[in-house]
């Protein structure tokens, strides 16, 4: 997650005088920088935790509220769409109204939405809560990162702080799937939402006394752009989901898709005329930035689709408990970290396009294996090898894509480029699950009817559906690989050379 405009150190308001002189590398007036970093990391940890924590709990939520299987993608897509759609606007709001103030507003909204999700007695309330969580996260993420970079102003101190920040972000994705399983198996799925409430309250209560306030460059708000983008994406996702039940010729589906087209076209028109557009399209004149974002869109569609369908497969076909499902993901997460470490060491010496291509190819190989998964697939000889391959490929892919998304971008627009790549991640994940689910669940009714209640046939039917989901993920990563191989230029290094 990031912000749309590069943070500036000017405008930081001391929370209290610094006894004994200022610390080198720390903004003036900041008395407890370690506590500042801890609070910011906690806030960001919640944002990333809620991306993954729902996946393992999906079968429990489905059973608890009687949600139809084809509507489960809303648990993922609503959060990702509102987060991605309002992320860049959140940065503008933080710069204008104060980063600490907006962070607290985001935490309040996130905490209330989490409480509503935990108390929900029907799917509509739960889906609305997930959307509100995404909006709260869109306020939290850019404000928290801006506070971090305006608090830790020295090169060494900022690098250490960003290192902790990045490490916890990675840990959150692992903690999400594991914690989702532990809570679903223990006190129940509602606690994947309730657990956010005391954390948000603690962060709000402590933040006002500890966090410095700061402002950034002020721009006019492109609220129409953010609303058109988000509503257009929501209409598209709704149309894709309803096509599962009503078919592609349904008036409801066609109307939703036409509405999405109109709203997204209006977004493009508004952005071209806005004084301070949410997304200045001239940033995409760089082929490297343009195609790095396109490849990211497809890759995250693959990743979120993988988590969504694997969680259902492990529990509904292979009979894993929620806790076992969460633990099954741990090797994948470890290999992501290993792959990212390898990529970080190689990008300074080897061609980044090759590293990226190898990573995407490994993800494709793992998805191809899952697309053929049998109903009695053993973990050690089928699931685990696929996870190892996919995890290593993801780690090798993420690092060069992040570098490519910033390549050649002037420093004054570095925040915009970072915001765009994170928006591509969130939107790509939401759209990926929506498209994959509309494809995979298209024959659920027919397959269910054909089983006539036979447990073995039911397991086979579910396996067929989930195989189709993995096949959709394979298509997504194949598209990313083609974009990288054909369109992405050689990626410039920080010293101006290319790799």
Helices and strands as residue ranges (DSSP letters): H 33-65, G 69-71, H 74-97, H 99-119, H 123-151, H 155-185, H 191-210, H 223-246, H 251-273, G 281-285, H 287-316, H 322-328, H 330-346, H 352-370, I 379-383, H 384-406, G 411-413, H 414-440, G 441-443, H 444-451, H 455-482, I 483-487
